[in-house]
Amino acid sequence: LADPDNQLMLRAGSGDTGAFRLLMEKHQAPVMRMIYRYTGMHHEAEDLAQDIFLKIYRAARSYAPRAQFKTWLYKVVANHCFNFHRGRKKHKYDGTLDPTLSAADVADQSSQGAGQDASAEQRLQQEELKAAVQNALAGLPDRQRMAVILFRFEGLSYGEIARALGCSVSAVESLIFRAMSSLKERLKPYKTP
């Protein structure tokens, strides 16, 4: 089956601004979430997403589909995030990361949902855990952090991540293994019995 997003991108390259608008509407939220998870900064995610979509719009004329559009898009996003990060000092997360991030997402632990009747102490413990997860993710090297984001949050396969990061599948396996090991170690104090 042909990738409908590739078709939209080809139409955009022929001057169809409506096709580009459809692509942008479809992918803007996931791109912003990915950037936010990588940078940890709300105010930067929107600006970087605009830069990325401008770059994609400019690339539309020369676009030649070799894979799914989403894989190509994530490669553009990853490279843009890496370049942004290189151009600035390392940022720490500001504690406002997407609330859907949980220890279960990162460390393969059982999630303890907070019911409506959760006590204030339980909510406080959950907030502390979220902050610990945010800090642990922020402490990963760039490529490990991006590999985890693409795998755990964006649902890409190892092959898709390899294409997005421009490396081999075995390199992706290694990146994710090292990242998960590091995250589990950093989150050990929060592990529930």
C-alpha positions in Angstrom: 0.0 0.0 0.0 1.2 3.5 -0.8 1.8 5.8 2.1 -1.0 8.5 1.8 1.3 11.0 3.6 4.0 10.5 0.9 1.3 11.3 -1.7 0.4 14.5 0.3 4.0 15.5 0.4 4.4 14.9 -3.3 1.3 17.0 -3.9 2.7 19.7 -1.6 5.9 19.6 -3.7 3.8 20.4 -6.8 2.5 23.5 -5.1 -0.7 22.1 -3.4 -0.7 24.1 -0.1 -3.9 22.3 1.0 -2.0 19.0 0.9 0.8 20.5 3.0 -1.8 21.9 5.5 -3.3 18.4 5.8 0.1 16.9 6.6 0.8 19.6 9.1 -2.5 19.2 10.8 -2.0 15.4 11.1 1.6 15.5 12.4 1.9 18.8 14.3 0.7 17.4 17.7 3.0 14.3 17.6 5.9 16.4 16.5 5.4 18.9 19.3 5.1 16.0 21.9 8.3 14.4 20.6 10.2 17.8 20.8 8.8 18.4 24.2 9.8 15.0 25.5 13.2 15.6 24.1 13.8 19.2 25.3 11.4 19.3 28.4 10.5 22.9 27.5 7.0 23.9 26.5 8.1 27.3 25.1 10.7 25.7 22.8 8.5 22.9 21.5 6.2 25.2 19.6 9.0 27.3 18.1 11.0 24.2 17.0 7.9 22.6 15.5 7.3 25.7 13.4 11.0 25.6 12.3 10.7 21.9 11.4 7.5 22.4 9.3 9.0 25.3 7.5 12.0 23.1 6.7 9.6 20.3 5.5 7.7 22.8 3.3 11.0 24.0 1.7 12.0 20.4 1.1 8.7 19.4 -0.5 9.9 20.2 -4.1 12.8 17.8 -3.8 11.1 15.2 -1.7 11.6 11.6 -3.0 9.8 9.0 -0.9 12.1 6.2 0.1 10.3 5.1 3.2 7.1 6.0 5.1 6.7 9.8 5.4 6.5 9.4 9.2 10.0 7.8 9.3 11.4 10.6 7.2 9.6 13.2 9.4 11.0 11.8 12.6 14.5 11.9 11.1 14.0 15.6 10.4 12.7 16.1 13.9 15.6 14.1 15.5 18.2 16.0 13.6 16.6 19.3 14.4 16.5 18.4 18.1 20.1 17.3 18.1 21.2 20.5 16.4 19.2 22.6 18.8 20.7 20.8 21.8 24.2 21.2 20.4 23.7 24.9 20.0 22.7 25.5 23.7 23.9 24.4 27.1 22.2 21.3 28.4 18.8 22.0 29.8 17.1 20.3 32.7 13.5 19.6 32.5 11.3 22.2 34.1 9.0 19.8 35.8 6.1 20.3 33.3 6.6 17.3 31.1 3.6 15.7 29.5 1.5 14.1 32.3 1.1 10.9 30.3 4.7 10.0 31.1 4.9 7.5 33.8 7.4 5.1 35.4 5.6 2.2 33.7 6.3 3.8 30.4 10.0 4.2 31.0 11.0 1.5 33.5 8.6 -1.4 32.6 7.2 -1.3 36.1 3.6 -1.9 37.2 1.7 1.4 37.2 -0.2 2.4 40.2 -3.2 4.5 39.0 -4.4 7.3 41.2 -8.1 6.8 41.8 -10.4 9.7 42.5 -10.1 8.7 46.2 -6.3 8.8 46.2 -4.9 10.4 49.3 -2.8 13.6 49.1 0.2 11.5 50.1 -0.3 9.2 47.1 -0.6 12.1 44.8 2.5 13.7 46.2 4.4 10.4 45.7 3.2 10.2 42.1 4.4 13.8 41.5 7.8 12.9 43.0 8.0 9.8 40.8 7.1 11.9 37.6 9.8 14.4 38.5 12.3 11.6 39.0 11.4 10.0 35.6 11.7 13.4 33.9 15.1 14.0 35.4 16.3 10.5 34.6 15.1 10.9 31.0 16.8 14.3 30.8 20.0 12.8 32.0 20.4 10.4 29.1 22.8 11.1 26.3 21.0 12.6 23.2 20.8 9.6 21.0 19.7 7.3 23.8 17.0 9.8 24.9 15.7 10.1 21.3 15.7 6.3 20.8 13.6 5.9 23.9 11.2 8.6 22.9 10.8 7.1 19.4 10.4 3.6 20.8 8.3 4.0 23.9 6.3 7.1 23.1 6.0 7.2 19.3 5.7 3.4 18.9 8.4 3.1 16.1 10.0 -0.2 15.4 13.7 -0.7 15.8 14.0 -0.5 12.0 12.1 2.8 11.8 14.2 4.2 14.6 17.4 3.1 12.8 16.3 4.9 9.6 15.3 8.0 11.6 18.6 8.1 13.5 20.7 7.0 10.6 22.2 4.0 12.2 21.9 0.2 12.2 19.2 -1.8 14.0 21.8 -3.3 16.3 22.9 0.2 17.2 19.3 1.1 18.1 19.0 -2.1 20.2 22.2 -1.0 22.0 21.0 2.6 22.5 17.6 1.4 24.0 19.2 -1.3 26.1 21.7 1.2 27.6 19.0 3.8 28.1 16.6 1.5 29.8 19.3 0.1 32.0 20.3 3.6 33.0 16.7 4.7 33.6 16.0 1.6 35.8 19.1 2.3 37.8 18.2 5.9 38.4 14.6 5.0 39.3 15.6 2.2 41.7 14.7 4.2 44.8 11.2 4.6 43.5 10.6 0.9 42.7 7.5 -0.4 44.4 7.8 -3.7 46.3 
